[in-house]
Amino acid sequence: PGSSKTLSFNLVSDNLKGKESKVELFRKVELFPSLDPYRYQCSRRSNSNEIKTVFEQAIRRQLSHNRNGLSVNCIVFMDEAGLPEESHESLKILHYYLDNPEVSFVAISNQALDAAKTNRAISLFRHESPNDDLQTLAKGCFSSGGTKVPRPIVEFCHAYTRLCKDKEMQHCFGLRDFIHFLSYLRRRST
């Protein structure tokens, strides 16, 4: 939790807007087609009909984009895919859509999905950030320029690393908290 999984997807989808993209590189639709996301927020009560509806909407839209010759990829984004109760088998519907892909699919979760789903997809796992990565991230959030990371930022990174290793505190703070605190410090210092 707190590692900005949803934010990462939002950054990608917000930037891949085809010819409407803010960044010139992303306007090259032959390299980066525009994304048309269809979002589904999972819960413990999610059911296969809800998931099927989202996929079917995305597929209909993709067919429309294709008929109109648009360089747009519809993508189903499933947030918190590990929440639905396995006893309901609500995610079993994914097998069909992953075996017969007509649209792209991204699922994020704080826990690994079962083997029947993960062997149909690419799974990425993020481990805790090493201190060097935290310092680079902190420098990007807090300072502007220079190659040396200021000592207070280095000390803060060490303190955060120690805090995350503490058994009583390790589940209290995530990388999102680290970034927000640095952003707060930056705003207060200007």
C-alpha positions in Angstrom: 0.0 0.0 0.0 1.0 3.6 -0.6 3.4 2.9 -3.5 1.4 5.0 -6.0 0.3 2.2 -8.3 -2.8 4.0 -9.4 -0.9 7.3 -9.7 1.6 5.5 -12.0 -1.2 4.3 -14.3 -2.8 7.7 -14.3 0.4 9.4 -15.3 0.7 7.1 -18.3 -2.9 7.4 -19.4 -2.8 11.2 -18.9 0.3 11.5 -21.1 -0.7 9.1 -23.8 -3.3 11.3 -25.5 -2.1 11.0 -29.1 -1.9 14.3 -30.9 -3.4 16.0 -27.8 -0.4 14.9 -25.6 1.5 17.7 -23.9 4.8 16.1 -24.6 5.9 16.2 -28.3 7.3 12.7 -28.2 3.9 11.2 -27.1 2.2 12.9 -30.1 3.8 10.4 -32.4 0.8 8.0 -32.5 2.7 5.4 -34.5 4.9 4.9 -31.4 2.4 5.9 -28.6 -1.2 5.4 -29.5 -3.7 7.3 -27.4 -5.1 5.3 -24.4 -8.8 5.2 -23.7 -9.1 3.8 -20.2 -12.0 1.9 -18.8 -11.7 1.8 -15.0 -13.0 -0.8 -12.6 -12.5 -0.3 -8.8 -12.6 -3.8 -7.2 -14.1 -4.5 -3.8 -14.8 -7.6 -1.8 -18.3 -7.6 -3.4 -17.1 -7.4 -7.0 -18.8 -9.8 -9.3 -18.1 -11.3 -12.7 -21.0 -9.5 -14.4 -19.6 -6.1 -13.4 -16.2 -7.0 -14.7 -17.7 -8.4 -17.9 -19.6 -5.2 -18.5 -16.5 -3.1 -18.3 -14.6 -5.4 -20.7 -17.6 -5.4 -23.2 -17.8 -1.6 -23.1 -14.1 -1.3 -23.8 -14.3 -3.9 -26.6 -17.2 -2.1 -28.3 -15.3 1.2 -28.1 -12.2 -0.4 -29.5 -14.1 -1.8 -32.5 -15.5 1.7 -33.1 -12.0 3.2 -32.9 -10.7 0.6 -35.4 -13.6 1.2 -37.8 -12.9 4.9 -37.7 -9.1 4.3 -38.3 -8.1 5.9 -35.0 -4.8 5.1 -33.3 -6.4 4.5 -29.9 -6.0 1.6 -27.6 -8.8 0.9 -25.1 -7.5 -0.5 -21.9 -9.3 -2.0 -18.9 -7.8 -0.8 -15.7 -8.7 -2.9 -12.6 -7.7 -1.2 -9.3 -7.2 -3.3 -6.2 -7.6 -6.6 -8.1 -6.7 -8.6 -5.0 -9.8 -7.5 -3.1 -12.6 -9.7 -4.6 -13.3 -12.7 -2.5 -12.1 -15.9 -4.1 -15.2 -17.8 -3.0 -17.2 -15.7 -5.4 -14.9 -16.5 -8.3 -15.6 -13.0 -9.6 -12.2 -12.7 -11.3 -12.5 -16.0 -13.1 -14.1 -14.1 -16.0 -10.7 -12.6 -16.6 -9.5 -15.9 -18.0 -11.6 -15.5 -21.1 -10.5 -11.9 -21.7 -6.9 -12.6 -21.1 -6.9 -15.7 -23.3 -8.8 -13.8 -26.1 -7.5 -10.3 -25.8 -9.4 -7.6 -27.7 -8.3 -4.8 -25.5 -5.4 -4.1 -23.2 -5.6 -4.9 -19.5 -3.8 -3.6 -16.4 -4.6 -4.9 -12.9 -3.0 -3.6 -9.8 -3.0 -5.2 -6.4 -1.2 -5.3 -3.1 -1.1 -9.1 -3.2 -0.2 -11.5 -6.0 -3.1 -13.0 -7.9 -3.5 -16.7 -8.3 -1.4 -18.7 -10.8 -4.3 -19.1 -13.3 -4.3 -15.3 -13.8 -0.6 -14.5 -13.4 0.4 -17.1 -16.0 -1.8 -15.2 -18.5 -0.1 -11.9 -17.9 3.1 -10.1 -17.0 3.5 -9.6 -13.3 5.6 -6.8 -11.9 6.6 -6.7 -8.2 8.1 -3.7 -6.6 10.4 -4.2 -3.7 11.3 -1.6 -1.1 13.4 1.2 -2.5 17.0 1.1 -1.6 18.4 4.2 0.1 20.2 5.4 -3.0 16.8 5.4 -4.9 15.1 7.2 -2.1 17.8 9.9 -2.2 17.4 10.3 -5.9 13.6 10.6 -5.5 14.0 13.0 -2.6 16.4 15.2 -4.6 13.9 15.3 -7.5 11.0 16.2 -5.1 12.8 18.6 -2.9 15.7 20.3 -4.6 16.3 21.8 -8.0 19.6 21.1 -9.6 23.1 20.2 -8.4 24.6 16.8 -8.2 25.1 16.5 -4.5 22.1 15.5 -2.3 21.8 17.9 0.6 22.7 16.4 4.0 19.2 16.9 5.6 17.7 15.0 2.7 20.2 12.2 3.1 19.5 11.9 6.8 15.7 11.9 6.2 16.1 9.0 3.7 18.1 7.1 6.3 15.5 7.8 9.0 12.7 6.7 6.6 14.6 3.5 5.7 15.0 2.7 9.5 11.4 3.4 10.1 10.3 1.0 7.3 12.4 -1.8 8.8 10.9 -1.4 12.3 8.5 -4.3 12.8 5.9 -2.1 14.6 6.0 0.7 12.0 6.8 -1.0 8.7 3.1 -1.1 7.6 2.3 2.5 8.7 4.1 4.4 5.9 4.5 3.9 2.2 6.5 5.5 -0.5 3.5 7.8 -1.1 3.9 9.2 2.4 7.6 9.8 1.8 6.9 11.7 -1.4 4.1 13.8 0.1 6.2 14.7 3.1 9.0 15.9 0.8 6.5 17.9 -1.3 5.2 19.5 2.0 8.8 20.4 3.0 9.4 21.9 -0.4 6.2 24.1 -0.2 7.1 25.2 3.3 10.6 26.2 2.3 9.6 28.4 -0.6 
